[in-house]
Amino acid sequence: MEKPKNSRATQLTRREAMGRVAITSQGVASVLSSAGELAKLAAQGPAPVQATPLPATDPKFPMPPTWNRELKQVAPNVYAYMQGGGAGISAAGVSNALIVAGPDSLLAVDATQGPIPARSFIAAAKQATGGKEITRLVNTHHHGDHVNGNQFFTHAEIMSHPYCREECIKAAATTPKTWTVTPGIADAVEERKLVPPSVTFKDDLTYFIGGTEMQFRFAGPAHTWGDMMAYFPQHKILFSGDVAFFWVAPYANNSYITKWIEVCDKIQGWDVDMIIPGHGPIGGKKELAEMADYFRVLGVEARKRYGAKMSAGAAAAEIRLGRFDNWLGPERLIMDVVRWYEEWDSTLTPDYNAMAVREATIEYNEVKKKGGQMSGIIPLSRMEALADAC
């Protein structure tokens, strides 16, 4: 299938776009030079970014609610660590986690993104359970906001899908040796290392922890090729990891969107009342269906422009998503459009295509500039820093 191309009347070709980067002004060049370091760090965790509410919100639809950071008991011996967020709150890369208490020890799901949230999670879990140690930790997938905190679970056996372990091993080789002081993530320079899972499982795995049945179910490929979810059949609760984003625009950087939608549809048939998403407040099947609809609506709009031979960046600059324009992180539609295009081009791989997203962001900004929408310009540093966060 032919690759989509831009209409030269209103957009740049990819070659022209990359050439524009080479000859651009020092201001944009400095953004790109700093973006390289931010992107490197983003592979292990999000860099600090400023909020950029793009595209514009739609007043016909509600804005996201605000939810608090808290360890919330959702069933006997089951606690969700909700990281907090809401409209006007920068929470990119802020992921939820889970703890299950047994008679003598704890099992955690996901390790958060750095020293501050990981230590806060561990302390809250111990306080709520009488000081019990976390002896097992399961990573739902390999993204930095779920595995960066692994090093702080010093008494835990770490488990994941094989794909997650393989990606963690790759990332560990380039992980910085120390943490950089970053608001909400690290408050001091200290030793940093990415600890890969040491135990892997490919298919369903069930734990009986005290009186709690906990089923780990493989969901990939969806958000990544190694997604695991934790299901509690007796309580009708699903901890989905990043298979679910509620009130937050989903990251499709390593995803297979068509399969992701299929997983969401499959969960609709499960006996589930509560879904704890990887990002956003607690919800249920209604919220999961809405997230799947985000991809469906975006897919319809992107497919029209793909058929018209528009580039992904130019397409993203035109697309409006109605109620989804109000979700947190709306600029992610750029990488999400890129991912849809790769499915249609039959070029999709499990890896994140950083160059394609860079080019699309350049093209997006060029279209916004020509249309006089300077408020819609998205810094490349923001897109690249967020790329591997979730």
Disulfide bonds with the S-S distance in Angstrom:
none
